[in-house]
Amino acid sequence: MKQAISINVNEVDHRDEVEPRLLLVHYLRDLLGLTGTHVGCETSICGACTILVDGQAVKSCTMFAVQADGANITTIEGLATNGNLHPMQEGFWEKHGLQCGYCTPGMIIAATQLIDRNPNPSRDEIRHGLEGNLCRCTGYQHIVEAVEYAAKKKADL
Amino acid sequence: MISAPFDYVRANTLDEALALLAQNEDAKILAGGHSLIPAMKLRLAMPPLLVDIGRIKDLSYIREDHGQIQIGAMTTHYQIESSDLLKKICPLLPECAGHIGDVQVRNKGTIGGSVAHSDPSGDWPAAIIALNAELVAVSKNGERLVKADDFFVDLMTTALEAGEILREIRINKSNDRTGQAYAKMHHPASGFAVVGVAANLTLDRNGGCEKASIGITGVSSKAYRALAVESALTGSALDEQKIANAAAHAADGVDINGDLFASEDYRRHLAQVFTKRAIAAATERAG
């Protein structure tokens, strides 16, 4: 039986009726049209579907939309403000932290939480902090540099 | 990767969740969902009803009460990993938590969900056994305490009975001659324990071993207490040779799992190596 949910996504309230088995990532992509959040492995390994739920990075392929009823969600579409890139987005731009871009939305969201929890991470801490996100293009080096850039930029703001 | 259809109810109180469980014997409890949802997506689990306990307020806490550490079942791995109190009084728990999955998994997965799921490669069961924890099971008829040694029954099977929910994990605080460590070989793809060994040692005043408690996961169908290792260590000095001799018994009498990644022989070898490492690290920290 469908259930009514009310979810705030990127500061917009949404009300929908959904089947309990609808995964949060499919709710975001198929019902709300927010296709920036990607579906990768579907087995909570790759991290492409990472979003923030009440400020915490989670894999939206391993959560039902009904569990997010009443939650505040941030997806990649919600990071920029007034047309200005978030420092983490700017870091990925400046340091070429991507090639194909498939992992990038999840990578950026996870990295955002990483520098929230640890504003001045070492390279080792960055690599460990992003262990839940796989990139098959970059070899991670440019991603690490992008996160360092963003941490510094955020500290200077 | 879409699960079979099911009904979903979010319980607002523990009593409500227990009543729903009592009425629906095939219902499953949804905690953080990081074991159950993957199983449902593969249709290994097809419960007709999920009772979500994720919003019950008083199930998520870490506190110390008269020398006892109490952890609510819905406390996340990340809350344990980042707990300053636990780092001070029971460092095995945050250390073990840091080995689970990845950051996102630790944000959502819970200690109670993981322990109740009893995955043979899960990390928590090793620590729960090594810490001689007690588990508080609650049902409509009241509460009962289950000792860690009695809790893990078999592959994904615990002593929890139909209608029961794991509510709290209790651990007695250890003294200042205690050292703890968790040593793990991660499966390179899944991150689960190929072998995980939790060691909890108390030294005597001369630096020998007064008490040893060793829990091992990943090796068999359920986590187990390495009794032969414990008895070899108890009363013994803790030098390299003695530790190695004791660790050689890590898989004695155990029905060892073999799979594509690690054969029985390789797992036995790993169990010995990681037991040695865990004991050596715990000894060092106790000093």
Interface residues (C-beta under 8 A of the other chain):
Chain A: M1 Q3 E19 P20 R21 L23 E42 T43 S44 I45 G47 T50 Q56 A57 V58 K59 C61 T62 M63 F64 V66 Q67 D69 A110 Q113 L114 G129 L130 E131 G132 N133
Chain B: M1 I2 S3 A4 P5 F6 D7 Y8 R10 L30 G33 H34 I37 P38 M40 K41 L50 D52 G54 Y78 G101 D102 V103 Q104 V105 N107 K108 A189 S190
